[in-house]
Amino acid sequence: MFKKILIANRGEIACRVIKTARKMGIATVAVYSEADRDARHVELADESVLLGPAPSRESYLVADKIIAAAKATGAEAIHPGYGFLSENEDFARRCEEEGIVFIGPKHYSIAAMGDKIASKKLANEAKVSTIPGHNEPILSPEEAVQIAQRIGYPVMIKASAGGGGKGLRVAYNDKECFEGFSSCRNEARNSFGDDRVFMVKYVQEPRHIEIQVLGDAHGNVVYLHERECSIQRRHQKVIEEAPSPFISDATRKAMGEQAVALAKAVKYQSAGTVEFVVGKDQSFYFLEMNTRLQVEHPVTESITGIDLVEQMIRVAAGEKLAFGQADIPKQGWAIECRINAEDPFRNFLPSTGRLVRYQPPQANLEQGSVTLRGAAYEGGAFGGVRVDTGVYEGGEIPMFYDSMIAKLIVHGMDRNDAIAKMRTALNAFVIRGISSNIPFQAALLAHPKFVSGAFNTGFIAEHYPQGFRAEDVPHDDPLFLVALAAFVRRKARERAAGISGQLPGHEVAHPDELVIVVLGREGQNTHHAVKVTGFDAAAGRAVVQVGERRYEIQSPTRLGDILMTGTCNGQPFSAQVERGPSKSPLALRVSHNGTQIDAMALLPRAAELHKLMPYKAPPDLSKFLLSPMPGLLVDVAVTPGQKVLAGEKLAVIEAMKMENILVATQDGVVKDVLAAKGASLSVDQPIVAFE
């Protein structure tokens, strides 16, 4: 076994590999860019080596620097993680030539299966059903349009070396095909250094289901069941689960056997994933093979108990798989939510900056917690919470890389149990300083179609066609948030009563009757009369009456803590309550199950007076193009005096490896350009002024 390995990656996957290596007694070497000098993976590793500047093309994508780092530190092997160089055939070959073991498939397997075009040809030769398409590189947007017309719209334009939603577009007409082709090539060139693009027929209403395979150097290949990855936004996976709520045991077996046959055809060694698009009748078609570890691998680890990173390392060291197909268990249900640094209420635009508060839910689930050949979970219990992350409180989310903050994984007895555990875990996940997609995840988990399992890859586009809004997260009991605000207000008054120096006869009062004013848009507030009785400071208990609803709340949470836990009417809950970031400095912000309110707790007379306060409208910014996110201004497409039409491109902002085109919302004339190409923009920074 190896004594030392280098992890050629960053973020949560680097930390994930380090964790398993430490469990195996293997020393680790981290590599990092200047932007990641204080990153968590650098701190966790036994050694670290600086690669270069922040852009990945000058650091994490430079094979020579990584190999030199491995040699300088005496690392015997390199684990590439996912992304970056993980599916780079040349890098895998270079490692072998330099006498360094590549912890992944052999370079010839990457060449055959990592390349989307080559893998489709091989799949056809192996008589694996594939989707109609054009499997040769497309050279121009004009050719792309001709091919799309021949295949028939809609089509999927995809970078040959793509992954993670980068270099991918769906086109429904000639215009979208022409523009999508150019965007795909640009993103592929910037992210992967390979601008080859091909095209396939886009199967409408599909399900995206993938099979995890694992092979060794001795010809053994097994499949570790499937992952359901159909909940996607812009072809980026949002929620993954294992097993799938859709396919039958017969389909699972057929897909698994086909995936194994394909892996054996290329003498596959290490962990890999064969992706399929599955129709409503459970017919399935080969989509592609990812010759690396997948982001969503923890859900497979949860239901099988197999540590995939450990198996990758053991296979790379020449060991045989210690289990056969019949030995692999499938127990319980696992769900993973990708917690990303993005603002769901602003069309999911990236959110970068400092993590002022970062408090993930308490984790008690580890990878590889099952005993094979007996399939008995250690501890004899199902379920738990796992958090895979590469960040820490006070750290930075840089603009140069992807938007992932953490992966939140839960494991339950069945699907309903797993959904309930995930909703509780999301409520307990505290992130401040940047925006996150937690409210969106909460909305998805509560959606009846998701709960029933009746969804496909078009689920998000179908149910959130206008983007995601606060009203898209209906709470099953919105008055519960009102009751929490009243409870916290009463608790704060109790603490104020203990302040010394109060004049006799003028002590802080504890009125039972309050009015909770929920602040709405444009001054449209809602008033709720509440009554708080039976307050017990020592026990942290009170009864809150909101109209006809009665809430007996008990919580030991201290004032000032954002995360509030306790019971309500005997049922446990986790919520988030804080003062300060809301629409009024006197208001409390209460969040639960993805729903958020800003509420003021006032005496009845104060509430009446508050109704008389005039609403102060925000300044009119309609004559400015504002940056919707922090990022790099890579292009300004207009000049002063130019007439623009609605839908016309105004500027392009790049953040977290994605290009975002800003277009005019209405006809107008450019008055001035306020930001120059190459500028680093902050949120709401003016770019263009209109007359």
C-alpha positions as CSV (number, residue, x, y, z in Angstrom):
1,M,0.0,0.0,0.0
2,F,1.1,3.6,-0.7
3,K,2.7,5.6,2.1
4,K,2.0,9.0,0.6
5,I,-0.4,10.3,-2.0
6,L,-0.9,13.7,-3.6
7,I,-4.5,15.0,-4.2
8,A,-4.5,17.0,-7.5
9,N,-7.7,19.0,-6.6
10,R,-9.2,21.4,-4.1
11,G,-12.4,22.0,-2.1
12,E,-14.6,19.3,-0.7
13,I,-13.3,16.5,-2.8
14,A,-9.7,17.1,-1.7
15,C,-10.9,17.0,1.9
16,R,-12.9,13.9,1.2
17,V,-9.8,12.0,-0.2
18,I,-7.7,13.2,2.7
19,K,-10.2,11.8,5.1
20,T,-10.1,8.3,3.7
21,A,-6.3,8.4,3.2
22,R,-5.9,9.3,6.9
23,K,-8.2,6.4,7.8
24,M,-5.9,4.1,5.8
25,G,-2.8,5.4,7.4
26,I,-1.6,7.1,4.2
27,A,0.1,10.6,4.4
28,T,-1.3,13.2,2.0
29,V,0.0,16.2,0.0
30,A,-2.3,19.0,-1.0
31,V,-1.7,21.4,-3.9
32,Y,-3.2,24.8,-4.0
33,S,-3.4,28.1,-5.9
34,E,-2.8,31.5,-4.5
35,A,-6.5,32.0,-4.0
36,D,-6.6,28.8,-1.9
37,R,-3.6,29.5,0.3
38,D,-5.8,29.4,3.5
39,A,-8.2,26.7,2.2
40,R,-9.4,23.8,4.3
41,H,-7.8,21.1,2.2
42,V,-4.4,22.7,2.7
43,E,-4.8,22.7,6.4
44,L,-6.0,19.1,6.6
45,A,-3.2,17.6,4.5
46,D,0.2,16.6,6.0
47,E,2.1,18.6,3.4
48,S,1.1,21.3,0.8
49,V,2.6,22.7,-2.4
50,L,1.8,26.0,-4.1
51,L,1.0,25.6,-7.8
52,G,0.6,29.2,-9.0
53,P,-2.0,32.0,-9.5
54,A,-5.7,31.7,-8.9
55,P,-7.0,30.8,-12.4
56,S,-7.1,27.0,-12.8
57,R,-5.3,27.1,-16.1
58,E,-2.3,28.5,-14.3
59,S,-2.5,26.1,-11.3
60,Y,-4.8,23.1,-11.0
61,L,-4.7,22.4,-14.7
62,V,-0.9,22.5,-15.1
63,A,0.2,18.9,-15.2
64,D,3.9,19.6,-15.0
65,K,3.5,21.5,-11.8
66,I,1.5,18.8,-10.2
67,I,3.9,16.0,-11.2
68,A,6.8,18.1,-10.0
69,A,5.0,18.5,-6.6
70,A,4.5,14.8,-6.4
71,K,8.2,14.1,-7.0
72,A,9.4,16.8,-4.7
73,T,7.3,15.5,-1.8
74,G,7.9,11.8,-2.5
75,A,4.2,11.0,-3.2
76,E,3.9,7.6,-4.8
77,A,0.4,8.2,-6.3
78,I,-1.9,11.0,-7.4
79,H,-5.7,11.1,-6.8
80,P,-7.2,13.6,-9.2
81,G,-10.7,13.9,-7.5
82,Y,-13.2,15.1,-10.1
83,G,-13.0,17.9,-12.6
84,F,-9.7,19.5,-13.5
85,L,-7.4,16.7,-14.7
86,S,-9.4,13.8,-13.5
87,E,-10.4,12.7,-17.0
88,N,-7.3,13.9,-18.8
89,E,-5.8,11.1,-20.8
90,D,-2.4,12.8,-21.2
91,F,-2.1,13.5,-17.5
92,A,-2.8,9.9,-16.6
93,R,-0.2,8.7,-19.2
94,R,2.3,11.3,-17.9
95,C,1.9,10.0,-14.3
96,E,2.6,6.4,-15.5
97,E,5.7,7.6,-17.5
98,E,7.0,9.4,-14.5
99,G,6.6,6.4,-12.3
100,I,3.7,7.8,-10.3
101,V,0.5,5.8,-9.9
102,F,-2.6,7.5,-11.2
103,I,-5.5,6.7,-8.8
104,G,-8.1,6.2,-11.5
105,P,-8.5,4.3,-14.7
106,K,-5.7,3.7,-17.2
107,H,-5.1,6.3,-19.8
108,Y,-6.5,4.0,-22.6
109,S,-9.8,3.6,-20.7
110,I,-10.0,7.4,-20.3
111,A,-9.3,7.8,-24.0
112,A,-12.0,5.3,-24.9
113,M,-14.7,6.3,-22.4
114,G,-13.8,9.8,-21.1
115,D,-14.2,11.2,-24.6
116,K,-17.9,11.4,-25.3
117,I,-17.6,10.9,-29.0
118,A,-15.3,7.8,-28.7
119,S,-17.4,6.3,-26.0
120,K,-20.5,6.4,-28.1
121,K,-18.7,4.7,-31.0
122,L,-17.5,2.0,-28.6
123,A,-21.0,1.6,-27.1
124,N,-22.4,1.1,-30.5
125,E,-19.8,-1.6,-31.3
126,A,-20.7,-3.3,-28.0
127,K,-24.4,-3.2,-29.1
128,V,-25.3,-0.8,-26.3
129,S,-28.4,1.2,-27.2
130,T,-27.5,4.9,-27.8
131,I,-29.4,8.0,-28.6
132,P,-29.4,9.3,-32.2
133,G,-26.9,12.0,-32.8
134,H,-23.8,13.2,-34.6
135,N,-20.7,11.7,-33.0
136,E,-18.0,13.6,-34.9
137,P,-16.7,17.0,-33.8
138,I,-18.7,19.9,-35.2
139,L,-16.5,22.6,-36.7
140,S,-18.8,25.7,-37.0
141,P,-22.2,27.0,-35.8
142,E,-23.4,26.8,-39.4
143,E,-22.6,23.1,-39.5
144,A,-24.3,22.7,-36.1
145,V,-27.5,24.1,-37.4
146,Q,-27.5,21.8,-40.4
147,I,-26.9,18.8,-38.2
148,A,-29.6,19.8,-35.8
149,Q,-32.1,20.2,-38.7
150,R,-31.2,16.7,-39.8
151,I,-31.5,15.1,-36.3
152,G,-34.6,17.2,-35.5
153,Y,-35.1,19.7,-32.6
154,P,-34.7,19.7,-29.7
155,V,-31.0,18.8,-29.7
156,M,-28.4,18.8,-27.0
157,I,-25.0,20.4,-27.8
158,K,-22.3,19.1,-25.6
159,A,-18.6,19.5,-25.2
160,S,-16.6,16.3,-25.8
161,A,-14.6,16.8,-22.6
162,G,-17.5,18.4,-20.7
163,G,-18.9,17.7,-17.3
164,G,-20.6,19.3,-14.3
165,G,-23.0,21.2,-16.6
166,K,-20.2,23.1,-18.3
167,G,-20.1,23.2,-22.1
168,L,-23.7,22.1,-22.6
169,R,-26.8,23.7,-24.2
170,V,-30.2,22.5,-25.3
171,A,-31.4,24.2,-28.5
172,Y,-35.0,24.2,-29.7
173,N,-34.5,26.2,-32.9
174,D,-31.8,27.4,-35.3
175,K,-31.0,30.6,-33.4
176,E,-30.5,28.8,-30.1
177,C,-28.4,26.2,-31.9
178,F,-26.2,28.8,-33.5
179,E,-25.6,30.7,-30.2
180,G,-25.4,27.6,-28.1
181,F,-22.7,26.1,-30.2
182,S,-20.4,29.1,-29.7
183,S,-21.1,29.3,-25.9
184,C,-20.3,25.5,-25.6
185,R,-17.0,25.9,-27.4
186,N,-16.0,28.8,-25.3
187,E,-16.9,27.2,-22.0
188,A,-15.2,23.9,-23.0
189,R,-12.0,25.7,-24.0
190,N,-11.9,27.7,-20.8
191,S,-12.8,24.8,-18.4
192,F,-11.2,21.8,-20.1
193,G,-8.8,23.0,-22.7
194,D,-10.7,21.0,-25.4
195,D,-13.3,22.8,-27.6
196,R,-14.6,19.8,-29.5
197,V,-18.4,19.8,-29.5
198,F,-20.9,17.1,-30.7
199,M,-24.7,16.8,-30.8
200,V,-27.4,14.3,-29.8
201,K,-31.1,14.2,-29.9
202,Y,-32.6,15.6,-26.8
203,V,-35.0,13.1,-25.3
204,Q,-37.9,15.0,-23.7
205,E,-39.2,14.1,-20.3
206,P,-36.3,11.7,-19.6
207,R,-34.9,10.5,-16.3
208,H,-31.2,10.6,-15.7
209,I,-30.1,7.5,-13.9
210,E,-26.5,6.4,-13.5
211,I,-24.8,3.1,-12.6
212,Q,-21.7,3.1,-10.3
213,V,-19.1,0.6,-11.5
214,L,-15.9,-0.5,-9.8
215,G,-13.2,-2.6,-11.5
216,D,-9.7,-3.9,-10.6
217,A,-6.6,-4.8,-12.5
218,H,-7.5,-8.5,-12.4
219,G,-10.5,-8.3,-14.7
220,N,-13.2,-8.1,-11.9
221,V,-15.9,-5.5,-12.4
222,V,-19.1,-5.0,-10.3
223,Y,-21.9,-2.4,-10.2
224,L,-22.9,-0.8,-7.0
225,H,-26.6,-0.1,-8.0
226,E,-27.9,3.1,-9.3
227,R,-28.2,6.8,-8.5
228,E,-31.3,8.9,-9.5
229,C,-30.0,12.3,-10.8
230,S,-33.0,13.6,-12.6
231,I,-33.5,16.8,-10.4
232,Q,-31.4,19.1,-12.4
233,R,-31.3,22.9,-13.1
234,R,-29.7,23.8,-16.4
235,H,-28.3,20.3,-16.6
236,Q,-26.5,20.7,-13.3
237,K,-27.5,18.1,-10.7
238,V,-29.2,19.5,-7.6
239,I,-30.5,16.5,-5.7
240,E,-29.3,12.9,-6.1
241,E,-30.6,9.8,-4.4
242,A,-29.9,6.1,-4.2
243,P,-31.7,3.9,-5.1
244,S,-34.0,5.4,-7.8
245,P,-37.7,5.6,-6.9
246,F,-38.5,4.8,-10.5
247,I,-36.8,1.7,-11.9
248,S,-37.7,-1.9,-11.2
249,D,-35.3,-4.6,-10.0
250,A,-35.3,-6.1,-13.5
251,T,-34.3,-2.7,-15.0
252,R,-31.7,-2.1,-12.4
253,K,-30.1,-5.5,-13.1
254,A,-30.2,-5.0,-16.9
255,M,-28.6,-1.5,-16.6
256,G,-26.0,-2.8,-14.2
257,E,-25.0,-5.7,-16.4
258,Q,-24.8,-3.4,-19.4
259,A,-22.6,-1.0,-17.5
260,V,-20.3,-3.8,-16.4
261,A,-20.1,-5.1,-20.0
262,L,-19.1,-1.7,-21.2
263,A,-16.5,-1.3,-18.5
264,K,-15.0,-4.7,-19.2
265,A,-14.8,-3.8,-22.9
266,V,-12.2,-1.1,-22.1
267,K,-10.5,-3.1,-19.2
268,Y,-11.7,-0.5,-16.8
269,Q,-9.9,-0.2,-13.4
270,S,-11.1,2.1,-10.6
271,A,-14.4,3.7,-9.9
272,G,-16.5,5.0,-12.8
273,T,-20.0,5.9,-13.7
274,V,-22.1,4.9,-16.7
275,E,-24.9,7.4,-17.3
276,F,-28.2,6.4,-18.9
277,V,-31.3,8.3,-20.0
278,V,-34.3,6.3,-19.1
279,G,-37.7,6.6,-20.7
280,K,-41.2,6.4,-19.1
281,D,-41.4,2.7,-20.2
282,Q,-38.0,2.1,-18.5
283,S,-36.2,1.7,-21.8
284,F,-32.7,3.1,-21.3
285,Y,-30.0,4.5,-23.5
286,F,-26.3,4.9,-22.9
287,L,-25.5,8.6,-22.5
288,E,-21.8,8.7,-21.4
289,M,-19.3,7.3,-19.0
290,N,-17.5,9.4,-16.4
291,T,-14.1,7.9,-15.9
292,R,-13.7,9.4,-12.4
293,L,-15.3,9.7,-9.0
294,Q,-18.7,11.5,-9.2
295,V,-19.8,14.4,-7.0
296,E,-22.7,12.3,-5.8
297,H,-20.8,9.2,-4.8
298,P,-21.7,9.5,-1.1
299,V,-25.3,8.3,-1.7
300,T,-23.9,5.0,-3.1
301,E,-21.5,4.7,-0.2
302,S,-24.5,5.2,2.2
303,I,-26.7,2.4,0.8
304,T,-23.8,0.0,0.2
305,G,-21.4,0.9,3.0
306,I,-18.5,0.8,0.6
307,D,-15.9,3.6,0.7
308,L,-15.3,4.3,-3.0
309,V,-12.2,6.4,-2.4
310,E,-10.7,3.6,-0.4
311,Q,-11.5,1.1,-3.2
312,M,-9.9,3.4,-5.8
313,I,-6.7,3.5,-3.7
314,R,-6.7,-0.2,-3.2
315,V,-7.3,-1.0,-6.9
316,A,-4.5,1.5,-7.9
317,A,-2.2,-0.3,-5.5
318,G,-2.9,-3.6,-7.4
319,E,-5.3,-5.2,-4.9
320,K,-8.2,-7.4,-6.0
321,L,-11.7,-6.4,-5.2
322,A,-12.6,-8.0,-1.9
323,F,-16.2,-8.6,-2.8
324,G,-18.3,-9.9,-5.7
325,Q,-21.6,-8.7,-7.2
326,A,-23.7,-10.9,-4.8
327,D,-21.9,-9.4,-1.8
328,I,-22.9,-5.8,-2.4
329,P,-25.8,-4.7,-0.1
330,K,-28.5,-2.2,-0.9
331,Q,-29.9,-0.9,2.4
332,G,-32.1,2.0,3.2
333,W,-32.3,5.2,1.2
334,A,-29.8,8.1,0.7
335,I,-30.3,11.6,-0.6
336,E,-27.7,14.3,-1.3
337,C,-28.3,18.0,-1.7
338,R,-25.6,20.2,-3.2
339,I,-25.3,23.3,-1.1
340,N,-24.1,26.0,-3.6
341,A,-23.0,29.6,-3.2
342,E,-25.7,31.1,-5.3
343,D,-28.8,33.3,-4.9
344,P,-31.9,31.3,-5.8
345,F,-34.0,34.4,-5.7
346,R,-31.8,36.1,-8.3
347,N,-31.9,33.4,-10.9
348,F,-29.3,31.4,-9.0
349,L,-26.5,33.8,-9.8
350,P,-23.1,33.0,-8.1
351,S,-22.5,34.5,-4.7
352,T,-18.9,34.9,-3.6
353,G,-17.3,36.4,-0.5
354,R,-16.6,35.6,3.1
355,L,-18.5,33.0,5.1
356,V,-19.3,35.1,8.1
357,R,-21.1,32.2,9.7
358,Y,-20.8,28.6,8.7
359,Q,-22.5,26.0,11.0
360,P,-23.5,22.8,9.3
361,P,-25.8,20.3,10.9
362,Q,-24.2,17.8,13.3
363,A,-22.8,14.9,11.3
364,N,-22.9,11.3,12.4
365,L,-22.6,9.3,9.2
366,E,-19.2,8.1,7.8
367,Q,-18.4,6.6,4.5
368,G,-17.8,2.9,4.5
369,S,-19.9,2.0,7.5
370,V,-21.1,-1.4,6.5
371,T,-19.7,-4.9,6.9
372,L,-19.7,-6.8,3.6
373,R,-20.7,-10.4,3.3
374,G,-23.0,-9.9,6.2
375,A,-24.5,-6.6,5.2
376,A,-24.9,-5.6,8.8
377,Y,-24.5,-1.9,9.5
378,E,-22.1,-1.1,12.3
379,G,-24.0,0.0,15.3
380,G,-27.0,-1.8,14.1
381,A,-28.9,1.3,13.1
382,F,-30.0,3.0,9.9
383,G,-29.7,6.6,9.1
384,G,-27.6,9.6,9.8
385,V,-26.3,12.9,8.4
386,R,-23.0,13.5,6.5
387,V,-21.4,16.8,5.4
388,D,-18.7,16.8,2.9
389,T,-17.2,20.3,2.6
390,G,-14.0,22.2,1.8
391,V,-14.9,25.4,3.6
392,Y,-14.9,26.8,7.1
393,E,-16.3,29.8,9.0
394,G,-14.4,32.9,8.1
395,G,-13.1,31.5,4.9
396,E,-13.6,32.8,1.4
397,I,-15.7,31.5,-1.5
398,P,-13.5,32.6,-4.4
399,M,-14.9,33.6,-7.9
400,F,-12.4,31.4,-9.7
401,Y,-13.9,28.0,-9.1
402,D,-17.2,26.2,-8.8
403,S,-19.9,27.3,-6.4
404,M,-20.1,24.3,-4.1
405,I,-20.1,25.0,-0.4
406,A,-20.9,21.5,0.8
407,K,-22.6,18.3,0.1
408,L,-25.3,17.4,2.6
409,I,-26.1,13.7,2.7
410,V,-28.7,11.8,4.7
411,H,-29.5,8.1,5.0
412,G,-32.8,6.7,6.2
413,M,-34.8,3.6,6.5
414,D,-36.8,4.4,3.4
415,R,-37.3,7.3,1.0
416,N,-39.9,9.2,3.2
417,D,-37.5,8.8,6.2
418,A,-34.6,10.2,4.2
419,I,-36.7,13.2,3.0
420,A,-37.7,14.0,6.5
421,K,-34.1,13.8,7.7
422,M,-32.9,16.0,4.9
423,R,-35.5,18.7,5.6
424,T,-34.4,18.7,9.3
425,A,-30.8,18.9,8.3
426,L,-31.4,21.8,5.9
427,N,-33.2,23.7,8.7
428,A,-30.1,23.3,10.8
429,F,-27.6,24.5,8.2
430,V,-26.5,28.0,9.0
431,I,-24.7,30.0,6.3
432,R,-24.3,33.8,6.4
433,G,-22.2,36.3,4.5
434,I,-23.1,34.8,1.1
435,S,-26.3,33.5,-0.4
436,S,-27.0,29.8,-0.7
437,N,-29.5,27.6,-2.4
438,I,-30.9,26.0,0.8
439,P,-34.4,27.6,0.4
440,F,-34.6,26.1,-3.1
441,Q,-33.6,22.7,-1.8
442,A,-36.2,22.9,0.9
443,A,-38.9,23.8,-1.7
444,L,-37.9,20.8,-3.9
445,L,-38.0,18.4,-1.0
446,A,-41.5,19.6,0.0
447,H,-42.9,19.5,-3.6
448,P,-45.6,16.8,-3.9
449,K,-44.2,15.6,-7.2
450,F,-40.8,15.1,-5.7
451,V,-42.2,13.4,-2.6
452,S,-44.2,11.0,-4.9
453,G,-41.2,10.3,-7.1
454,A,-43.1,11.4,-10.2
455,F,-40.5,13.6,-11.8
456,N,-38.0,13.8,-14.7
457,T,-35.1,16.0,-15.7
458,G,-37.6,18.8,-16.7
459,F,-39.0,19.0,-13.2
460,I,-37.4,22.3,-12.2
461,A,-38.1,24.0,-15.6
462,E,-41.7,22.8,-15.5
463,H,-42.5,23.8,-11.9
464,Y,-40.4,27.0,-11.7
465,P,-40.7,28.5,-15.2
466,Q,-40.3,32.1,-14.0
467,G,-37.4,31.3,-11.7
468,F,-37.6,30.7,-8.0
469,R,-39.5,33.1,-5.8
470,A,-40.2,33.3,-2.1
471,E,-43.8,32.4,-2.6
472,D,-42.7,29.2,-4.2
473,V,-42.0,27.8,-0.7
474,P,-45.4,27.4,0.9
475,H,-45.2,26.5,4.6
476,D,-47.6,23.9,5.9
477,D,-48.1,26.0,9.0
478,P,-46.9,29.6,8.4
479,L,-48.3,30.7,11.9
480,F,-45.6,28.6,13.4
481,L,-43.0,31.2,12.3
482,V,-45.1,33.9,13.9
483,A,-45.2,31.9,17.1
484,L,-41.4,31.5,17.1
485,A,-41.0,35.3,16.7
486,A,-43.3,35.9,19.7
487,F,-41.5,33.3,21.8
488,V,-38.1,34.8,21.1
489,R,-39.4,38.3,21.9
490,R,-40.8,37.1,25.3
491,K,-37.4,35.4,26.0
492,A,-35.6,38.7,25.2
493,R,-37.9,40.7,27.5
494,E,-37.1,38.2,30.3
495,R,-33.4,38.8,29.9
496,A,-33.9,42.6,29.9
497,A,-35.8,42.3,33.2
498,G,-32.6,41.1,34.8
499,I,-30.6,44.2,34.0
500,S,-29.7,46.1,37.1
501,G,-30.3,49.8,37.8
502,Q,-34.1,49.8,36.9
503,L,-36.1,52.3,38.8
504,P,-38.6,50.9,41.3
505,G,-42.0,50.8,39.8
506,H,-40.6,51.1,36.2
507,E,-39.2,47.7,35.7
508,V,-39.3,46.0,32.3
509,A,-42.9,44.7,31.8
510,H,-43.9,41.3,30.5
511,P,-47.2,41.9,28.6
512,D,-48.9,38.7,27.6
513,E,-50.6,40.3,24.5
514,L,-48.5,41.3,21.5
515,V,-48.9,41.9,17.9
516,I,-46.5,40.3,15.4
517,V,-46.2,42.4,12.3
518,V,-44.9,40.4,9.4
519,L,-43.2,42.8,7.0
520,G,-44.3,42.5,3.4
521,R,-43.4,44.0,0.1
522,E,-44.0,47.7,-0.4
523,G,-45.3,48.1,3.1
524,Q,-48.0,45.5,2.8
525,N,-47.6,44.2,6.3
526,T,-49.7,41.5,8.1
527,H,-50.7,41.8,11.7
528,H,-51.2,38.8,14.0
529,A,-52.5,39.2,17.6
530,V,-50.7,36.7,19.9
531,K,-50.8,35.9,23.5
532,V,-47.8,34.4,25.4
533,T,-48.5,32.7,28.6
534,G,-46.9,30.2,31.0
535,F,-43.4,31.5,30.4
536,D,-40.8,29.5,32.3
537,A,-37.3,31.0,31.9
538,A,-35.5,28.0,33.5
539,A,-37.2,25.5,31.3
540,G,-37.3,27.8,28.2
541,R,-41.0,27.1,27.8
542,A,-44.1,29.1,26.9
543,V,-47.5,28.8,25.3
544,V,-48.1,31.0,22.3
545,Q,-51.6,31.5,21.1
546,V,-51.9,32.8,17.5
547,G,-55.6,33.2,16.6
548,E,-57.1,29.8,17.1
549,R,-53.7,28.0,16.9
550,R,-51.9,27.0,20.1
551,Y,-48.2,26.4,20.2
552,E,-46.5,25.0,23.2
553,I,-42.8,25.8,22.6
554,Q,-39.8,24.6,24.5
555,S,-36.3,25.6,23.5
556,P,-33.0,25.8,25.4
557,T,-31.4,27.9,22.7
558,R,-29.7,31.0,23.9
559,L,-30.5,34.4,22.6
560,G,-28.1,35.5,20.0
561,D,-27.7,31.9,18.6
562,I,-29.0,31.8,15.0
563,L,-29.9,28.1,15.2
564,M,-32.9,27.5,17.4
565,T,-33.8,23.9,18.3
566,G,-36.5,22.5,20.6
567,T,-40.0,21.1,20.5
568,C,-43.4,22.5,19.5
569,N,-46.4,20.7,20.7
570,G,-44.1,17.8,21.5
571,Q,-42.6,17.5,18.1
572,P,-38.8,18.4,17.6
573,F,-37.9,21.3,15.3
574,S,-34.9,23.2,14.0
575,A,-35.3,26.8,12.8
576,Q,-33.2,29.9,12.4
577,V,-33.9,33.2,14.2
578,E,-31.8,36.3,14.2
579,R,-32.0,40.1,14.5
580,G,-30.4,42.5,12.1
581,P,-30.4,41.4,8.4
582,S,-34.2,42.0,7.9
583,K,-36.1,44.9,6.5
584,S,-36.1,46.7,9.8
585,P,-33.3,46.7,12.5
586,L,-36.0,46.0,15.1
587,A,-37.3,43.0,13.3
588,L,-36.5,39.3,13.7
589,R,-35.8,37.1,10.7
590,V,-37.3,33.6,11.1
591,S,-36.6,30.8,8.7
592,H,-38.0,27.2,8.7
593,N,-38.5,24.7,5.9
594,G,-37.3,27.2,3.3
595,T,-39.9,29.9,4.3
596,Q,-38.6,33.1,5.7
597,I,-40.4,36.0,7.4
598,D,-39.2,39.4,8.8
599,A,-41.4,40.1,11.8
600,M,-41.6,42.8,14.5
601,A,-43.1,42.0,17.9
602,L,-44.9,45.1,19.2
603,L,-47.3,46.1,21.9
604,P,-50.9,46.5,20.6
605,R,-50.7,50.3,20.7
606,A,-47.3,50.4,19.0
607,A,-48.7,48.2,16.3
608,E,-51.5,50.6,15.6
609,L,-49.1,53.5,15.4
610,H,-46.8,51.4,13.1
611,K,-49.7,51.2,10.6
612,L,-49.5,55.0,10.2
613,M,-45.9,55.0,9.3
614,P,-45.4,55.9,5.6
615,Y,-43.7,53.4,3.3
616,K,-40.4,54.6,1.9
617,A,-40.0,53.3,-1.6
618,P,-36.5,52.3,-2.8
619,P,-34.6,54.5,-5.3
620,D,-35.5,54.0,-9.0
621,L,-32.7,52.1,-10.7
622,S,-34.5,51.1,-13.8
623,K,-32.3,53.3,-16.0
624,F,-29.2,51.3,-15.0
625,L,-27.9,47.8,-15.9
626,L,-26.7,46.5,-12.6
627,S,-24.4,43.5,-12.0
628,P,-26.6,40.8,-10.6
629,M,-23.6,39.0,-9.0
630,P,-19.9,39.4,-8.2
631,G,-17.7,38.5,-11.2
632,L,-15.4,39.5,-14.0
633,L,-16.8,41.7,-16.7
634,V,-15.4,39.9,-19.8
635,D,-17.3,41.9,-22.4
636,V,-19.3,45.1,-22.8
637,A,-21.3,44.9,-26.1
638,V,-22.6,48.5,-26.2
639,T,-21.3,52.0,-26.5
640,P,-22.7,55.5,-25.5
641,G,-25.4,56.7,-27.8
642,Q,-26.2,53.2,-29.1
643,K,-29.8,52.2,-29.5
644,V,-30.6,48.8,-28.1
645,L,-33.7,46.6,-28.4
646,A,-35.2,44.3,-25.8
647,G,-33.3,41.0,-25.7
648,E,-30.1,42.5,-27.1
649,K,-26.8,41.5,-25.5
650,L,-25.4,44.3,-23.2
651,A,-22.6,42.6,-21.3
652,V,-21.0,39.3,-20.3
653,I,-20.0,38.5,-16.8
654,E,-17.9,35.4,-15.8
655,A,-18.1,33.9,-12.4
656,M,-17.4,30.4,-11.1
657,K,-16.4,29.1,-14.6
658,M,-19.8,30.1,-16.1
659,E,-20.5,32.9,-18.7
660,N,-23.6,34.9,-17.9
661,I,-25.0,37.1,-20.7
662,L,-26.9,40.2,-19.6
663,V,-29.5,41.4,-22.1
664,A,-31.7,44.5,-22.3
665,T,-35.2,44.1,-20.8
666,Q,-36.7,46.9,-23.0
667,D,-35.8,49.2,-25.8
668,G,-33.6,52.1,-25.0
669,V,-30.5,54.3,-25.7
670,V,-27.2,53.9,-23.9
671,K,-26.2,57.1,-22.0
672,D,-22.9,55.9,-20.6
673,V,-20.8,52.8,-19.9
674,L,-19.8,52.9,-16.3
675,A,-17.6,49.8,-16.0
676,A,-14.7,48.7,-18.3
677,K,-14.0,45.3,-19.7
678,G,-11.8,43.3,-17.3
679,A,-13.3,45.0,-14.2
680,S,-14.1,43.0,-11.1
681,L,-17.7,43.7,-10.3
682,S,-19.7,43.6,-7.0
683,V,-23.4,42.8,-6.7
684,D,-25.6,45.7,-8.0
685,Q,-22.6,47.6,-9.3
686,P,-23.8,49.8,-12.3
687,I,-22.4,48.7,-15.7
688,V,-24.5,50.7,-18.1
689,A,-26.7,53.9,-17.7
690,F,-29.6,54.5,-20.1
691,E,-31.2,57.8,-21.1
